[in-house]
Amino acid sequence: MDFSLSIQHNEGLFLNKMITFEKRKILQHYFENKLTINDQEKLILERCPASEIETISLIGILLSHRTPINTFRLRIGSVFKSDEVLAQACQKMVSPKDITMAEEILFDWQYEYDEDIEIPIVDQYISLFKK
């Protein structure tokens, strides 16, 4: 079995919540080489379950949009101590206004979370910023 450093060619891997190392390796490849993701890869990453800070952060950087959940991804990444370049990139992409708006939406009692996608991100966020 060949291993491709492509999000698109590894969709099943990215949608499997048990696989972590391979996801992180591919995401690091995209980040380190400043690769842009296509629309299909964006859809894959939006549905990608992740519970590790680095993977969450890399997904946030690659998606680069301002949805509330992606703002949480970027804020989580902004305090990632093992990779200063990643942390700084996340810091640059999120503003205090983005954070306030994301918290208002995601902490609203009417917001329905996706168990595999959003709950691990919100849990990480709470453990880092809402102690």
Phi, psi and chi 1 to 4 in degrees:
 res  aa     phi    psi   chi1   chi2   chi3   chi4
   1 MET       -  123.3  179.5  175.3  166.6      -
   2 ASP   -81.0  144.5  -69.1  -31.2      -      -
   3 PHE  -108.9  116.7 -178.8   68.8      -      -
   4 SER  -101.8  139.7  165.6      -      -      -
   5 LEU   -87.3   52.7  -69.7  175.0      -      -
   6 SER  -127.9  131.4  163.7      -      -      -
   7 ILE   -65.2  -47.5  -64.8  167.5      -      -
   8 GLN   -60.2  -39.9 -171.1  169.5  -19.9      -
   9 HIS   -81.3   -4.0  -65.8  133.2      -      -
  10 ASN  -126.2   37.7  -71.5  -68.9      -      -
  11 GLU   -55.1  -47.0 -178.8  173.9    1.8      -
  12 GLY   -59.5  -38.7      -      -      -      -
  13 LEU   -63.1  -43.8  179.1  146.5      -      -
  14 PHE   -70.5  -24.7  -84.8   91.4      -      -
  15 LEU   -91.7   -4.3  -60.8 -180.0      -      -
  16 ASN   -91.2  116.6 -175.2  -32.5      -      -
  17 LYS   -71.8  -13.6   65.7 -178.0  174.7 -177.5
  18 MET   -83.8  -19.8  -60.9  -55.4  -69.6      -
  19 ILE   -91.8  123.3  -63.7  174.6      -      -
  20 THR  -122.9  -48.1   57.3      -      -      -
  21 PHE   -60.8  -47.5  177.0   78.9      -      -
  22 GLU   -64.5  -40.2  -68.4   83.9   -6.0      -
  23 LYS   -57.9  -51.3  -74.9 -179.2 -161.4  176.8
  24 ARG   -59.8  -41.3 -169.2  170.6   61.8 -111.0
  25 LYS   -60.4  -46.5  178.6   83.8  172.3  155.0
  26 ILE   -67.6  -44.1  -66.3  168.7      -      -
  27 LEU   -63.1  -40.0  -65.5  169.7      -      -
  28 GLN   -61.9  -40.8  -74.2  171.0  -24.8      -
  29 HIS   -58.3  -46.8  170.9   73.2      -      -
  30 TYR   -62.4  -46.1  -85.0   69.9      -      -
  31 PHE   -65.8  -50.3  176.7   69.5      -      -
  32 GLU   -64.4  -30.9  -68.5  168.4   -1.1      -
  33 ASN   -98.6    8.8  -68.0  -70.9      -      -
  34 LYS    51.7   42.9  -62.4  175.5  175.1   53.6
  35 LEU   -82.4  142.3  -59.3  176.0      -      -
  36 THR   -93.9  139.6  -55.9      -      -      -
  37 ILE   -91.5  150.0   60.4  173.5      -      -
  38 ASN   -90.1  177.6   62.9   38.4      -      -
  39 ASP   -61.0  -39.6  -70.7  -20.0      -      -
  40 GLN   -65.8  -40.4 -176.4  177.9   -0.7      -
  41 GLU   -66.8  -35.6  -69.0  170.3  -34.6      -
  42 LYS   -60.3  -44.6  -76.4 -178.8 -175.7 -178.2
  43 LEU   -62.1  -39.0  -69.2  173.2      -      -
  44 ILE   -64.2  -47.9  -66.9  167.4      -      -
  45 LEU   -66.6  -32.8  -69.5 -176.3      -      -
  46 GLU   -64.7  -25.8  -72.8  170.1   -8.8      -
  47 ARG  -102.3    5.7  -61.0  176.7  -40.2 -175.4
  48 CYS   -80.8  116.6  176.4      -      -      -
  49 PRO   -73.0  136.4   21.3  -24.8      -      -
  50 ALA  -151.7  139.2      -      -      -      -
  51 SER  -124.4   -9.2   57.2      -      -      -
  52 GLU   -89.4  141.4  -64.8  177.7  -35.1      -
  53 ILE   -57.6  -43.9  -68.7  175.2      -      -
  54 GLU   -64.9  -44.4 -174.9  173.6   14.6      -
  55 THR   -64.5  -44.2  -56.2      -      -      -
  56 ILE   -57.2  -45.6  -69.5  168.2      -      -
  57 SER   -64.7  -45.0  -53.0      -      -      -
  58 LEU   -62.8  -40.3  -71.1  164.3      -      -
  59 ILE   -61.8  -44.1  -69.8  170.2      -      -
  60 GLY   -58.6  -45.3      -      -      -      -
  61 ILE   -63.0  -47.4  -74.4  -74.0      -      -
  62 LEU   -68.0  -36.6  -67.1  174.5      -      -
  63 LEU   -71.2  -39.7  -73.3  174.0      -      -
  64 SER    52.1   22.0   72.7      -      -      -
  65 HIS  -102.6  170.4   50.5   57.1      -      -
  66 ARG  -102.3   32.1  -62.3  -79.9 -168.6  -99.2
  67 THR   -68.9  156.1   62.5      -      -      -
  68 PRO   -56.2  -44.0  -28.4   36.9      -      -
  69 ILE   -68.0  -34.3 -161.7   66.4      -      -
  70 ASN   -72.0  -32.7 -148.4   54.4      -      -
  71 THR   -61.5  -41.6  -62.5      -      -      -
  72 PHE   -62.2  -43.1  -87.9   27.5      -      -
  73 ARG   -56.4  -46.9  -73.3 -177.2 -177.0  108.7
  74 LEU   -67.1  -39.5  -66.6  168.1      -      -
  75 ARG   -66.6  -39.6 -177.9  136.0 -168.9 -116.6
  76 ILE   -59.7  -45.5  -70.9  166.2      -      -
  77 GLY   -63.9  -27.3      -      -      -      -
  78 SER   -65.8  -16.9   73.6      -      -      -
  79 VAL  -112.4   14.8  -63.4      -      -      -
  80 PHE   -71.4  114.5 -175.4   56.2      -      -
  81 LYS   -82.7  -19.8  -67.0  178.1  174.8   46.4
  82 SER   -83.4  -11.9  -62.3      -      -      -
  83 ASP  -145.7   96.0 -173.7  -22.1      -      -
  84 GLU   -62.5  -36.0  -79.7 -172.5   42.6      -
  85 VAL   -63.1  -45.1  174.5      -      -      -
  86 LEU   -63.9  -45.2  176.8   58.4      -      -
  87 ALA   -60.6  -44.1      -      -      -      -
  88 GLN   -66.8  -38.7  -70.4  172.0   -2.4      -
  89 ALA   -62.6  -41.5      -      -      -      -
  90 CYS   -65.1  -43.0  -71.7      -      -      -
  91 GLN   -58.0  -40.7  -71.9  169.7    6.2      -
  92 LYS   -67.9  -22.7  -70.5  177.7 -175.1  176.0
  93 MET   -94.1   -3.6  -67.6 -177.1   72.3      -
  94 VAL  -130.4  137.0   67.6      -      -      -
  95 SER  -112.7  162.5   72.2      -      -      -
  96 PRO   -56.9  -35.9  -27.9   36.6      -      -
  97 LYS   -64.4  -43.0 -176.9  178.7  176.7 -179.4
  98 ASP   -59.0  -43.1  -65.2  -28.8      -      -
  99 ILE   -64.1  -46.9  -66.5  165.7      -      -
 100 THR   -59.3  -46.0  -59.8      -      -      -
 101 MET   -64.3  -43.3 -171.9 -179.3  -27.0      -
 102 ALA   -62.8  -42.6      -      -      -      -
 103 GLU   -63.7  -41.3  -73.9 -177.4   -4.9      -
 104 GLU   -59.7  -38.4  -73.5  173.9    1.1      -
 105 ILE   -78.3  -50.2  -67.4  168.5      -      -
 106 LEU   -76.7  -20.6  -68.2  175.8      -      -
 107 PHE   -97.1    6.3  -68.7  149.8      -      -
 108 ASP   -72.9  133.0 -175.3  -39.9      -      -
 109 TRP   -63.1  -17.4   65.0  -86.4      -      -
 110 GLN   -88.7   -8.7  -66.4  179.1   13.2      -
 111 TYR   -73.4  129.3 -172.2   85.8      -      -
 112 GLU   -98.6  118.6  -68.2 -173.2   35.9      -
 113 TYR   -85.3  145.4  -66.7  104.6      -      -
 114 ASP   -83.6  119.5 -178.6  -55.7      -      -
 115 GLU   -54.5  -42.6 -175.0  175.4  -38.7      -
 116 ASP   -86.4  -29.0  -69.1  -29.8      -      -
 117 ILE   -94.0  -56.1  -51.5  -60.0      -      -
 118 GLU   -89.5  -33.4  -63.6  167.7  -23.3      -
 119 ILE   -60.6  -45.0  -72.0  179.7      -      -
 120 PRO   -61.5  -35.7  -22.2   31.8      -      -
 121 ILE   -69.2  -47.2  -64.7  166.4      -      -
 122 VAL   -63.4  -39.8  171.6      -      -      -
 123 ASP   -62.2  -45.1  -73.4  -11.3      -      -
 124 GLN   -61.0  -44.4  -79.0  -79.6    5.9      -
 125 TYR   -59.5  -48.5 -173.3   90.3      -      -
 126 ILE   -61.6  -42.6  -70.2  169.3      -      -
 127 SER   -66.4  -28.7   73.5      -      -      -
 128 LEU   -88.1  -35.4  -70.3  168.1      -      -
 129 PHE  -121.1   -8.8  -57.6  107.3      -      -
 130 LYS  -126.0   40.8  -60.4  -67.5 -179.9 -175.2
 131 LYS   -72.8      -  -64.2  178.3 -175.5  177.2
